């Protein structure tokens, strides 16, 4: 089934101990879409400037990602630059130029309004909500990402939007900030009261945990010898997660558990090269082979 | 098969957001022994002062822990006091009085020299090595714990001792410090060159990972709603881990994976109450029930 993603498309300047690259295609929706497209047809709603070239478009087109919803505006595309420290466990943002993204008002093309699987990337909660209002069909799963900025500045709007979503995909700091609970098990119970009955907590090198009203599921990060660029790992996780669900077409305990694994698989591939590069060369056989490695990594027989 | 543990027996003063308790029975070897005793007969080598009462002895005796190797010296028992912060992810050491532990020279009673499973708790590497020299029988597994203090001050002695052990059980910071490698996969390869072919990395609330020359295995921490006292979690993990192996009597991929699970099970119980309290009331049925919960927490079917 089709998967709609709404969020940022950007150019990134990234420096890690493995190198320095500028004007890399990036942004949360790009990573998400290029991870999810390996499982299901993806529709992208975002905004870019007139510096976004045919070559940039081709990266998505090559993966059959639907760009009807990618608005082109006069001006420059969102630009972000950051530098990672030696161990890549910390990063410093050097530049954030919102450019055309500052005026992003997501509009769904008519063909998108029947999307059954939807992911609302990290943008203003009011805009996230506006996307849902444009959907006319019956949705199966709406997922949402957010960040400290919105938790602090627009808590009421965020809480209103949360009432309409099923899966919240955030990191542990955001979980704690949103609920005021340090203990994640108790934090999950607060989230359930807000609307989502499934909380996916991304923990970077420590993997991810799913807290569902009826079960818990934990998946480790894949132990890699070389991480070249951590940018987009969480968005690729979300893309693999939602993509798997949309591809399966149904949401139950088994598909949710597998979605967590495929999320981790895509996150682990994303960091192997700079930008979205690794996601664009990924073969289905590689994805499934790594999923089987996750099974070896975690299975035991009492 | 019998499991020998050598290490500290102490009295602890512990303050957490859940309360403040003084003169709690503690020390790494105590937590280890009281966790391991649920799986195999445990022999303890340690030292206590004349303030160690019959009641303290009874805690071990009640669990059939062999105290022939527990030396009594004139003076006071090792005393440690610490305070945890609100979220219990940081602690401040308030007092460390080594007392009789400063002169600990571990001596194996003749009945202990045939121990097939041995765990060398975090003490001077030269003393750890001296224990192995007293063993006359053939060992199956020797495990070892250490800390930053020994890695910094006695690196040569530590590396000599590491040549004689099979399983190194340390945390992620110690792994990085010992190898000079931030990446844990690459750090493991350095450890393998030092002697141990199995590295168990304890990661607190993030679980534990086993890096074996032939396989990797990851286990999460058990998501608890209430942590009352994190003291001894790592030692209880090591006790559950080594205890399970000694109980199984054989070391192969399956028993090593299960040992990781039972290590996490015991670590998770240890923190539910202050000091060793929870370990002393633990029933076998509770242990196995929680191990099955770990299976539910991590299993998926692709």
Interface residues (C-beta under 8 A of the other chain):
Chain A: X86 X87 X182 X183 X184 X185 X186 X203 X206 X207 X209 X211 X215 X216 X217 X218 X219 X220 X223 X224 X225 X226 X227 X254 X257 X258 X260 X261 X288 X291 X292 X295 X296 X297 X298 X299 X300 X301 X302
Chain B: X86 X87 X182 X183 X184 X185 X186 X203 X206 X207 X209 X211 X215 X216 X217 X218 X219 X220 X223 X224 X225 X226 X227 X254 X257 X258 X260 X261 X288 X291 X292 X295 X296 X297 X298 X299 X300 X301 X302
